[in-house]
Amino acid sequence: MGKRVFITGIGIISALGDSVQANRENLVRGKTGIKKAKVLQTRYTEIFPFGEVPYSTEELKNQAGIADVKGISRTEALALIAAKQSIADAGLTDGQVASFDMALLSASTVGGMSLTDQLHDDASMIGPPSDYLASYNVGEHASNLIKRFGIKGLSATFNTACSSSANAIMMGAKLIKSGRCTRAIVGGADALAKYTVNGFNSLQILSPEHCKPFDKNRSGLTLGEGAAYLILESEEVVGNKKIYGEVKGYGNANDAFHASSISDDAIGIIASISGALTSADLPPESIDYINAHGTGTMNNDITEQTGMNAIFKKIPQFQSTKTYTGHTLAAAGAIEAVFSLLTMQNNELYTSLNCNDPIEEFNVSPIKSYKKDQKINNVLSNSFGFGGNCSSLIFSKV
């Protein structure tokens, strides 16, 4: 069974706001952060809506306390803001963060490629080298977190597409349970960039309207950006701290079905959810709420419902919070983990936006309105990535 793993700090910045409180307030109000992008410079801002953090990169750097530091990407600034929040929320000292018993597991798919134009010019040797040569690496944001916090313990960067930060959380819990560390900073960050907008557009899965997960008329996903981090601590060192919840279970599977989609018969999804339930030692009926991956694409939503239908005799209340933030890629698992913890902490469920006509095959609808005074003891959060990398996390009330 191993040591119990508790969450003692959370931090987030997304299209909904630059703090945990701001994100929760907009979730309660049912107010989406998806709109026309103003910071992102691409011709596609006239065609597609985005879940953009409404600050310039310079403003984000100033908020992160690195206004004068050169060569910093938008991804790095987002990561630093959310990580600082989580550390402060957990009340960790500089010494605890810098201890060899602290791990850092961070995720990104975009990384410094958010600097698409600079990357193009540097790679093509157009003009003198820019200040960003060191920032293009997908792991550079994690390297900067290590430097700024003085982290000496184990560190790693995850890039498993949309399941990246869920896998970072999973690995952090495993390290603590096995005794390899006592604390871990886990999460991820991704920024909007021409690179990813062009890539997803080439797959023809971007929606010209706000994404509509689990609606039969869904037309694709909405890209977003943001960062979120959680502080995990072993039961041995938590003391009397506030606890948001316990990382109770986790499962990961890779169906290796296709480079950009998951298996139609939900092999990976069923395996990841089943693995999470088994490791948590919980029956399916103990899950009170599912934060679904719910991208709004034709393949994902019907496949995810196929998987849920195979596991649960009665599918629990579920929704996709990507209708609020857009799909934040590697940051999605951590952002949605924060939202899952907020539902449990405040005994509330948030409206699932934009689903007017549920998928007929399953005759089940996502949450239709904000609900308070809910009994939520166990939450399942799903993150499914390209290549069929499927991860599921279970958070439980303590």
RACOR-V481492 format. One record per run of one state. SS is the DSSP state (alpha for helix, beta for strand, coil for the rest). FROM is the first residue (numbers start at 1). LEN is the number of residues. If there is no record, write none. Layout:
BEGIN
ss	from	len
SS	FROM	LEN
SS	FROM	LEN
END
This chain:
BEGIN
ss	from	len
coil	1	4
beta	5	10
coil	15	2
beta	17	1
coil	18	2
alpha	20	10
coil	30	5
beta	35	1
coil	36	7
alpha	43	4
coil	47	3
beta	50	2
coil	52	5
alpha	57	8
coil	65	9
alpha	74	17
coil	91	3
alpha	94	4
coil	98	4
beta	102	6
coil	108	3
alpha	111	4
coil	115	1
alpha	116	8
coil	124	9
alpha	133	3
coil	136	4
alpha	140	10
coil	150	5
beta	155	4
coil	159	2
alpha	161	17
coil	178	5
beta	183	8
coil	191	3
alpha	194	9
coil	203	3
beta	206	1
coil	207	8
beta	215	1
coil	216	5
beta	221	1
coil	222	1
beta	223	2
coil	225	1
beta	226	9
alpha	235	4
coil	239	6
beta	245	10
coil	255	3
beta	258	1
coil	259	2
beta	261	1
coil	262	5
alpha	267	14
coil	281	3
alpha	284	3
coil	287	2
beta	289	3
coil	292	6
alpha	298	14
coil	312	5
beta	317	3
coil	320	2
alpha	322	4
coil	326	1
beta	327	1
coil	328	1
alpha	329	18
coil	347	2
beta	349	1
coil	350	8
beta	358	1
coil	359	12
beta	371	1
coil	372	6
beta	378	7
coil	385	1
alpha	386	3
beta	389	8
coil	397	2
END
